[in-house]
Amino acid sequence: MPRYLEPFRVLLRPTHRMKASARARDEWLALRCQAGVEGAFADLIAEMERPLFYYAAKVTGSQDTASDVLQDVWLRALRGIRKLKDPASVRAWLYTMVHGVAVDMIRRDRSRERAEEIHAESFEESDETRFTGSDAAAVHQSLDRIETKHREVLVLYFLEEFSLEEISRIVGCPEGTVKSRMYYAKKALRTAM
């Protein structure tokens, strides 16, 4: 070992032993789960929850989505742990599931956003419902009867006179989603009146 690494010798050796011991512990946990030992799956979750959550949060960019990912992964793991051929690879198996579920959720979210944006592009200003001053009382009463997400964009746009870009920042969603909500809000308002 090079002389400049001598102080790190102690740090370098346990790493290899730690990996081997962690792999042995993983295998032991997986074997207990496969044998149906009471509390074994809870022990597996206790061991793996934090690192899997961290990974899921980094992949998805959201702690909320990471929680959803892990919930799905733990259900899949519970159903599939007995079929795991190499119990020592349980950690890699779980990380693979987290990756797959996270990527699926990201794709689904992007697909939904794209659909909303496409629909919003068809949004025309000429389709805008026009209200007169005499309609004001009816409009205010009708606002209370539509969904919150629709009500908020109408209030911000018509009453507070924010731009679509500003509303997007306020409500925390893409501008295309704001346009889509605006379209459905106007439709709901017409129905409510």
Secondary structure as the mmCIF struct_conf table of DSSP 4:
data_model
#
loop_
_struct_conf.conf_type_id
_struct_conf.id
_struct_conf.beg_label_comp_id
_struct_conf.beg_label_asym_id
_struct_conf.beg_label_seq_id
_struct_conf.end_label_comp_id
_struct_conf.end_label_asym_id
_struct_conf.end_label_seq_id
HELX_RH_3T_P HELX_RH_3T_P1 ARG A 3 PHE A 8
HELX_RH_AL_P HELX_RH_AL_P1 ARG A 9 ALA A 35
TURN_TY1_P TURN_TY1_P1 GLY A 36 GLY A 36
TURN_TY1_P TURN_TY1_P2 GLU A 38 GLY A 39
HELX_RH_AL_P HELX_RH_AL_P2 ALA A 40 THR A 60
BEND BEND1 GLY A 61 GLY A 61
HELX_RH_AL_P HELX_RH_AL_P3 GLN A 63 GLY A 80
HELX_RH_3T_P HELX_RH_3T_P2 ILE A 81 LYS A 83
BEND BEND2 LYS A 85 LYS A 85
HELX_RH_3T_P HELX_RH_3T_P3 PRO A 87 SER A 89
HELX_RH_AL_P HELX_RH_AL_P4 VAL A 90 GLU A 121
TURN_TY1_P TURN_TY1_P3 SER A 122 SER A 122
HELX_RH_3T_P HELX_RH_3T_P4 GLU A 125 ASP A 127
HELX_LH_PP_P HELX_LH_PP_P1 GLU A 128 ARG A 130
HELX_RH_3T_P HELX_RH_3T_P5 GLY A 133 ASP A 135
HELX_RH_AL_P HELX_RH_AL_P5 ALA A 136 LEU A 143
TURN_TY1_P TURN_TY1_P4 ASP A 144 ARG A 145
BEND BEND3 ILE A 146 ILE A 146
HELX_RH_AL_P HELX_RH_AL_P6 THR A 148 LEU A 154
HELX_RH_PI_P HELX_RH_PI_P1 VAL A 155 LEU A 159
BEND BEND4 GLU A 160 GLU A 160
HELX_RH_AL_P HELX_RH_AL_P7 LEU A 164 VAL A 171
TURN_TY1_P TURN_TY1_P5 GLY A 172 GLY A 172
BEND BEND5 CYS A 173 CYS A 173
HELX_RH_AL_P HELX_RH_AL_P8 GLU A 175 ALA A 192
#
